[in-house]
């Protein structure tokens, strides 16, 4: 399958998911808004639009495409390497016409072509002034938005900006060490005499809780009466 998504993982869309073998090389044509790829099982060069439209086989049944691996674009040309022919072949990216080929001593692997900066224009850095503690990921929502993320085995706190470890302590700047967790005060509302009488003193009941910066505020689930006196306690944050 060939798919696209925002750098934050959102808005994932499948572009190609049928009649696909081994897409061992892929490159983007920003001018034409196309994704080009080489398929090493079906032995062909194809492209599709950025939105999954206009799929087309550019080159197939060609002696220059026997086991393609790696592809790149530059201006009106598409380049790919082939393991069997040990060549880099150049073709017209619009018509598929073979323009030239370069013989190599070894099988080529991944390829890239350096584009001139002016072809892309100025791309703003959405994470230039971010407030994330560790990882900032641009979001496709708009040109200025981003989301924060955390290294493996850690998670975001209630602010969605700071990373916490599994023990609830703050993840330090090195991305490995953890701060000792600080217990938060626990505030449980709704434990009135009437509620306890109905539920039975000593029985278990579920709480719904909200973690804020300064406390953990909880109340019994499905509580119908108005919250009454508050029970104070302590709570140590734990990972989800």
N, C-alpha and C positions, 0 to 999 in steps of 0.2 A: 504494500500500500504506500502511496505517496500522499502526504497530508501537509497542512500548514496550521499554525497556531501563533498566537501572540507569544512574545518572549516570556510572559508570565504564565503560559500554558492555557490561557483562556481562548475562547472563540475557535476551537479546533474544528477544521473542516477537511473532509476526505476529498482529495482531488482525483486520484486514480486508484481504483481498487478492483478492477476486472481486467482480464487479459494482460496480466503483468507477471513477468518471470523474476529475473534478478536485476533490479535497477541499481547497478554498481557505480553509477556516476550520475550526478545531478548538478545543474547550474541554473542561475536565474538571469533572465533577460528583462531588465527593468524598463527598457525603452518600449519593447513590444508587450510587456506584461505577460511573459510566458515562462514556464518551467520546462527546460530541456533535460532529457535523460537518455542514457544508453542502457539497453537491456541485454545482459550477457547470456541469457538463456534463449530469448527469442531472436537475438542478433539483429537489433535494429536501433535506430535513433528516432525518438519521438518528442513531441512537445504538447503542452496543454496550457490553457490560460490560467492566470492567477486565481480565478474563481472556479476552476474546474471545467470551463467551457472550451470548445474548439479543439478537442484532442485530435492530433493528426500524426500519422507515421511519416516521418521526413525521409528516412532511408532504410531500406530493407532489401534482402536478396542481393547484396552487393559483396564483391570479394574484399572490399575494404572494411566490412563489418562482419567479422567471424567470431570474435569474442571481445567486444568492446569493454573497456574498463577505464573510467575517468573521462570527463568532458569539460570543456571550457568555451566561453564565448568572447569575441572581441569584434566590435563594429558589426559588419554584415557576415562575419565568419563564425563557424562552429568548428571546434577542434575536438578530436577524441583519439585515445590510444587503443591499440588492439593487441591482446596477448599472443594471438596466433600469427598475425602478420608481422608483429614487432614493428609497427609503424605508428606515427602520428599523422592522421589524415585531416585535411582542411576542406570544408565544404561551405556552400552558401546556406546560411541559416534559414532563408526564406524558400528556396527552391530545392535544396538537397543536392545541387550540382557539385560533383567532386572537383575541387580546385587544385589540390596539390597533396603530396604525402612526403613524409620524412622517414627514412629507414633508420632504425635503431639497432644497437647491439644486444639490448636486453628488452624484456617485456616492460612496457610502461605501466605505471600505476596511476595514482591520483594526479590530477592536473588542475591548474588555475591560470587565469590570465589577468594581468593587472590593468584595471580600467583607469582612465584619467579622471581625476577628482571632479572636474567640471561636469562630467556626464551625469553625476548624481545630484549636484547642487549641494547646498548646505543642509546637513541633517542635524537638528538640535539634539543635544544630549539631555534627555529627560531626567537623568539621574545626577545631573551636575550638582544640585543643591538638595539632595534627598535627605530624609530623616531616618533612614533605616540603620539599624545597629550593625548589620552584616551584609546582606545582599539586596540590591535594588534591581528590579526587573521592569523595563518599560512595558506599559500596557497599551493595547491597541484602541482603548476607549477614546482617547483624544491625544493631541500632540504634546501634552504636558503631563499626562498621568503616569503613575508608576505604582507598583505594589512591592512590599517588602517580603523577603523570604529568608529562610534559615538553613544552615547546614544540616546534613543528615542527623537524625535522632534528636533534633531540637525542634522547638515550635514557637510561634509568635505569642506574645502576651496579649492582654486585652486591648492595648493600644494599636495592635497590628503593625508595630514598628520595631519592638525589641525582642530578641531571641532568649528563650528560657531553656534550661536543661531539663532532663527527665525528673530531677529532684525538685524542680520549681525554682532553682537558683538562676541568676542571670548568667548568660553565656558571655565570657570575656572576649576582648578584642581579638585574641589569637584564634578564636573559633574552635577551641578545644577545651580550655579550662572553664570550670563552672564556679560561680560564687556560691557560698553557703546560702540556702534559702532563708528568707526572713518570714516568720509566721505573720499572717494577717489576722486582724481581729474578726471574729465571726459574729454577725448580728442576725439572730433568728426572730422574725416577727410572727405573730399569729398564734403563739403557744399560750393561748388564754385558758382559763379554767374550763370554759365551755368546750373548747376544742379538745383538750385532754380528756374531758369526761366522755365525749363522744367517741374518741379514738381508743380510749383506755390507756391509763398510765402504764408505762412499761412496754407497750406495743410498738412495733416498728412502723414508721410511715415515711413516705418519700418527700424530699424537699426539692424545691426548685431554687437554684442559686444564681446570682449574678456576681461576677468578680469585678471589682472596681480597683482603682489605684490604692485605695486606703483600707478597704474592707471586703469581706465576702458577705453579701446580703442574701439571706435565705428566708423562705416561707413554705409552709406545707403545700403540696400540690392540691389543686382542686379545692382550695379553701374558699368558702362562701361568706364567712363573716369578716368584718373589718379587722385589720391587724391591730393587735393590742400591745401589751407590754413586750419589751425586747429582752431576749436572753443573750447575755454576753458570753463569749467563749474564745477559743483560739483555733486557728486553722492553718495548716501548712500546705502550701500549693503543691500539687502533684501533677505530673504530666498526663495528657489525655490518654 
